[in-house]
Amino acid sequence: MEQYLQPTYFLDFEETSIQQFVQDRLAGLEKREAVVKAYYFVRDEIGYNPYRVGLKREQYRASYILGRKQNYCIPKAVLFAALARAVGVPSRIGLADVVNHLSSERFIQKLGTRIFAFHGFAEVYLDQWIKATPTFDKKLCEKYGAAPLEFDGTADAMFQSYDEKGNRFMEYVKDRGVHADLPFDTIMNGFREFYPHFLKGGIPDGNMIDEKPAAG
């Protein structure tokens, strides 16, 4: 269990900015309460934007992610996992390939597929391993007609299969395991394999909340 409590290059919770955040936002809270509060911070105060895919190692450090206003699933999972460790709760990074039905027409067109390889989430240990997915912020969910994913620190918070209208929302198609630290090189190699056309020439700019939801 000790490996899930240690700082790493990516889960760098000993950095000053992370420690200051913990002092300002989480100090004095019971561990479960602190983890739940950290979840909602990451979910809602860092907006989901898949156009913010970074290709540099330093862009996946929790201390860097904390200073961004928008990001996508993997960095958000890294930050949440780092905040959990900062309050003494074991955490790890989970990865999976998913079919994502909550996206914009433009992003799906640019990506060339609905399969999102290496989707990131986190697991925290609170009496047992619990999955947590602080990916889609409340504002985006409201626009796209999906209920925001709630987390109470006792049960898994994984994407529901259907949205509020009964449409397909998320399908998990391949488990890529859980990790004590972010497997950055594996992820980048996977991105180059799955999305060479998307990465060529750099990631296009955009913001999903301003775009038309994809049908189906």
N, C-alpha and C positions, 0 to 999 in steps of 0.2 A: 504493500500500500504506500510505502514511503516515496516511491517514484512518482506517485500522483499528487504529491504535496510539494515537490521541489520546484524552484524557479528554473527556467530554461531560457535559451536565447529568445524563443517566441513568447512563452508564458513568463515574461520578465516582470513579475509583480513586485519585485524589490525596487524597481525604478521609482524615482521620486514622485512622478505624476500619478502612478497607480497608488502609492502609499497615501498621497494627499487625498485622492478620491475616496479611498477607504475611510480615512479619518473624517472627511467632510460628510460622507453619505451613509456609511455603514457602521461607524463606531458605536459601541454599546448595544448592538443588536445581537440576539441569539443567532447561532450559525444558520439555522434554517431560514429565519427571517431575513438575514443578510443576503443569503443566496437568492431568495425570491426577489428581494428589492433590486439586486444586481441584474437579475433576469429582465425585469421590466425596464430598467435603464437601458440595457443593450437593445432590447426589442424596440422600444419606442423613441428613444432619444438619439439613436443612430439609425437613420432611415435606411430602408432596404433599397439598394440601387445596384443591379447586376452589371451596369456599365463601369462600375468602380473596381473591376478585376485588376489587381496589381500583379506585376510580373517580377518585382524585385523582392528579395528576401526580407529586407528591412520593413517593407510595407505590411508584413504579417506579424510584427511584434506587437504585443498588447499595448505597450506604452505609445506606440505610433497610432494604433487603431483608436485609442481613447480620444485622441485629438481630432478625429474625423467626424463630420456630421452625417456622412452617408457611407455605406459599405455593403458588402454582400455576405452570404451565409458563412463562409469559412472564417474571415476575420472577426465577424460577430461572435462566432463560437469560440474562437481563440480568446477574445477579450473576456467573455463570460467565464470560461474555464480559469483564466488567470485571476479574475476577481474572486472566484470560489476558493482557489488556493490561498489567496491573500488573507482570507478570513479563517483559514485552517480546515477547509473542506476539500477532500481529495477530488480531483477532476481529471477527465481525459477527453480527447477529441475523437468523435465518431465521423466516419465518412461513408457515403453510399451514393450510388447512381439512382436518380429519380426521374420519373416523367412528370414534368411540372406543367400543370394546366393553369396556373396563376401566373400569367406573364402578358406582355404586350405584343401586339402584332409585329411591331418594328423589331423588338428584341429577338423574337422567334425567327424572323426573317434573316436577321444578321447572324444569328447563331447557326441557323440551318437545320435545327432539330429541336424537339421538345425534351430531349434527354439531357438533363443536367448532370454531368459526370462529376464525381467528388463533391457532392453536396455535403456541407459541414454542419454538424450539430455537436452538442457536448453531453457528457454524462457526469453527474456529481454523486458522491457517496454520502447519503444521509440515511443511515441504517441499512441501506441497500443501494445498488447502483440505479440511478434515475436518469432517464433521458430528458434533455431540455433543448428546445429549438427556438432561440430568440431571433428568428430570421425576419419575418414580415411584420413591420410596424403597424400599429392600429390604424393610422391614417390611410395607408396603402390598402389594408384589408377592407376598409369601409368603401373605398372607391371600386375595388374589384369584387365586392359582394361576398367576401369570405369572413367568417368569424375569426378574430385574432386569437392566437393560441395562448391559452392561459396556463399558468404554472403555479402550483402551491407548495412545491418542495416535498411532496409525498408520492406523487404519481407521475408517470411518463407524460411529457408534453411533446408528442410527435404530431406531424401533420395529419389532419383528418383526410379521409379518402374523397369526401364530397364537400362542396361549398354549401352555403345556406339555401341555394335554389335546387340542390340535388345534382348539380353538375360535377363531373370529375374534377378533383382538386390536386391530388398528389398520389403518385404510385411509386413505391420503392421497388426497384428492379435488380439491384445488386448491392450486397453488403461489402464494404471495403474495410471493415474492422474498426477497432478502437485503438488509440495511440496515446502514450504518455506525453508525447510532444508532437508538434505538427510535422508530418512527413513532407516537407516542402518540395524536395526534389521529385518525389513520386507524383505529387499533384501537378507540378509544372510539366513533367514528362507526359502525364495523362492529358493535360490540356492541349499540348502540342499534337498529340495523337488524335484526339477527338475533334479539335476545333482549329486546324491549321489555317483555314480560310478566315476565321474570325480573328485570330491573333496576328495575321499578316498585315503589316502596316500599322499596327497599334490598335488598341481597343477603341471603338467608336464612342463618341460622347453621347450622353442622353440621360434621361431620368424617367423611369418607368411610370411614376405617378402622373406624369404629364402626357402619357401616351394612351392610345386606345387599347383596351383589353383584348387579348386574342380570343377568338370564338372557340368553344369546345374544350 
